[in-house]
Amino acid sequence: MDNPLRDIDPGRVVLLSGCTASGKSALALDLARRQGRAVVNADALQVYDGWRILTARPGDEDLARAPHLLYGHVDHRAAYSAGDWLREVAPLLDARPAPVIVGGTGLYFQALTRGLAEIPPTDPQVRAAANARMAEAGNPAMAAELDAATRARIDLRNPARVQRAWEVLRQTGRGLAAWQDETGPALLPEAQAACVLVQAGRDALNARIDRRFDAMLEGGAWEEARAMAPGWDPALQSSRAIGAGELIAALAGEMTPDEAISAAKTATHRYAKRQRTWMRSKMGGWRQVVSGI
């Protein structure tokens, strides 16, 4: 497929986003090879060293074709925030040719192009309390405990976002929205980058999601789950890899393999839907290209 981004100035940073399984990684790799760029990760789960297959981290063949940065470099037991990512990506922006930054974590792109509030990192005790509260009461109850301004601003269907907001309020006594209103300057305003959004039709994307998950299973995802099972902790950020909980549950005999596969595919469809909604709201001005899937 001819790359629709071939006309972009190699000196300009490319921000490339799109829904999961939309083909954005292949597009980024092709552009990197054509123009000598590095590929920089902007996916909150691909930073971890665990769940390489389930998070669709680049394989050895892709890694050999172009430099890949910020992939699999964080211990899967550790916490990692948008602020951590922003600090790591900052020194990479001055490279020439400029990097292509690719991923589906909208918060990372928003932090890069619009700035990030300097919120104190979460204390371990507060994180433990938040994990316990989420396990006991669930996402809707935690969302109801947030301040009104924050509830109006974040995606209340996203447990990770709700828990983070709950932690901020619990630790600082101020809502996440109040902190965000004090956001500092952007490292890379959108006007200074080539911002590209990969679009794919819903039905075609869901079909690709299903095929990709089947390929993950054939490529070793069951074995990966067995290797991760002894230290499995659903409270870890890395455990939010879609399909991880389902495969672990199947290995534990809590559901059948077929049930786990179906549940993981459905969860991925729903995640893609949430991504589409977020991207329509936050990336409406980005250049849109049609996926080749």
N, C-alpha and C positions, 0 to 999 in steps of 0.2 A: 504493500500500500504506500502510495506517495505521501510523504509527510506534509500535512496542511500548514505546518509551522515553519517550513523551510525558509520563509522570507524574514524571519525574526533576526534582528541584529545580534550577533554573537556576544556583543558587549553588554547586552541587556539581560538582567535576571528574568527567567521565565518562571511564573507561578502557574502550575498545572494541577487542576483539581477535577473532581468528578466523582460519581457514585462508585461504590465498591464494584469491582468486576467490569467496569466500563471500558477498560483497555487503555487507561491513562498511563500505566507504567510502561507498556510497550511503546507508546507514543513518545514518552520521555526518553527512553533508552535510544530510540532511533534518532531523535534530535541530538542527544548527547554524542552519539557516534559521528553524526554528520558534521557537527560543529566543534568537537573536542571538549565538550562540557563535562562536568561532573553531575551525577544525579544525587540530589539531596532529599532525604526522606522527610515527609510531613504527614506521617501516619502515627498516631499515638500508641498503637500496639506493635508496629514493626520496629520500634526502638528496642524492644526487649529481646533477650537472647533465647527465650523459650517460645514455643509455638511457631516455629519458622514456617511450617507448611500451612497451618490453619490461618495465619495472617498474610499468606501469599507474599512473604519476603522474597526478594530476588534470589534465584538459584545460582549455582556456581557458574553456569554458562553465561548468564547475564552479568555477573560480577566481573567476569573476565573481559567483557566487551567494552566496559566503561567504568570509571571510578564511581563507587557508590559510598555515600557518607551518611552517618547517623542511622545505620541499620544494625539491629541486633547488638548494640553496644552497651545496653543497660541490663543489669541483673534482673531477672524476672520477679524477684522478691522485693525489689525496690519501688518506691514511689517516684514518679517522674511527671513534672508539670509543664504547662505551656511556657512558663517562665524559664524552666530548665532548657527546653528546646530553643527558646529565643536566644538565650545566652550562648548556646552551642552553634546556632546558625549564623549569628552576627559576624564572626570573623570570616565566614565563607562567602559573604556577599561581594567582597572586593576582588574575587578571583577573576581572571580573564583567560579564556572565555568565561563568561558568567555562568553560574550553575543553573540547572533546571530543577526547581523544587517541586516535588510531586507527592500528592497524598490526598486523602479524603477527610482529614481532620480539620474542619472549618475553623475551629478555635485557633489553631496554629497560624493559619493565614490571616485571620482577623488580628491576632496579636502582632504579627509582622507588619501589616499594612496600616493598622489603626492605633497601635500602641497597646500596652498592657499595664493594668493597675499593679502597683507594687504591694501586693497582699502578702503578709507574713506567711511563711510556710507553716503547714499544719503540724501541731505538736503530736507526738505519737499517742498521748493519752486521749486527745480529742479525736484522732483518727480511729482509735479503738472504740471509743464511745459511739462514733458515727457508724462504724461497721456493725456494732451490736444493735443499734437503733434500727438500721436498715433491715437486718435479719429478723428482728422482733416485730416491727410495725409495718415495714414495707415502704415503697416509694411514695404512694399517695399521702400517707401520714407524715412523712418527713417533709414533703412539699408543703403541706398545710401549716407546718411550723415555721416556715420562712416568712420574712417580712413582705408586705404587699408589693413594694417596688421591685424586689427581686423576683417574686412570683410572676409579675407581669413581663419580665424581661427574658427569663431563661426558658429552655425547653423542659417543661415539667414532666414529660414522658421519658426523659433521659435520666436514669438513676445516677449515673456518674456526675452529671451536672447538678442534680438535686443534692446529692451527698456533699459535693464540694461547697455548695452554697450554705448548706447546714453547718458544715465545719467552720466556715468563715464567720458566720453569725455567732456560733457557739464560742469560738476562740477570741474574737475581737469585739463582740458586742455591736458590730455594725454589719448591715446587710451587704451582700455582694454588690448590689446595684450602687450603693454609696461609694464603695471602693472603686468601681468601674468609672464612676463620674469623675474620678481624679486620675484618669489614665494619662500616662506620659506620652511623649512624642513617638511617632512611628519610626521604626528602623528603615522601612522601605515602603513609602506611600505607594498606593496602587498606580498613580500616574508615572512613577519612575520604573515600573516593571511591565513586562508583557504578561498580562493576566488572562489565562485561558481556561475555559470550562468545557469539559468533554461531556457531550450529551448523548444519551442512548434511550430509545423507547422503552417503556415499562415492560412490555411483554418480552421483547428481545433480551432485555437486561435480566429479567427473572429466569429466562431459559438459560442464559449464560451462567448465572449464579448457580443453578442446579448442576449444569455440566461441570463447572469448575469445582464444586464440592465433591462430586463423584471422582474427579481427577485427583483431588487432594487425598481422598481415601485410598485410591489406587496407588498414589505416590508415597504413602507411608503415614497418613494422619493417625490411623489406629495405633501404629507403633509409637508415634510421637506422644499420643495420649497415655499409653502404657508407661512410657518413660517419665512423664510429668506427674502421673497419678500419686506416687508415694509422697510428694510434697504438696499435693493439691490444696489450695486455700482459696475459696471463692471470693474472699475479701480483697485479694491482691488485684491491683490494676491490670496486670497482665492476664489474669483469669477472665477478663471481659472479652477475650478473643471469641468471636462468634463460633459456636460449635464445640468449644472446649468443655463447657459444663455438660453438654449433651453426651459427648463421647465418654467423658469420665463417668457419667451416670450409667451409661450402657455397660461399661467395663465393671461397674459395681453391681450390676444386675438390677438396677433401679428402673430401667426401661430396656426394651429390646433394641437391637441395632437399627432395625428399620424405623422404629419410633424416634430414635436419636437423630437419624439422618433427616427424617421429615421435619422434626422440630428445628434442627439447625438451618435447613433451607428456608423454612418459614421465617425464622428470626432474621436471616440475612435479607429476605425480601422486605421485611418491615424496616430494617436498618436503612436500606436503600431508599425507601419511601421517606424516612425522616431526613436523610441527606438531601433528597430532591427539594423538600420543603425549605430546608435551611438555605440551600444554595440559591433558590429563587429569591429568597428574602435578602441575602447578604451579597450575592455575586451576580446580580442582575446586569451590571455594567461590564462584565467580563466578556471577552471575545469567546464566542461559542463555536465549537467544531463538532461535527457529527462523528460518533464512534464508528469504527469499522467492524464491530462485532457482528 
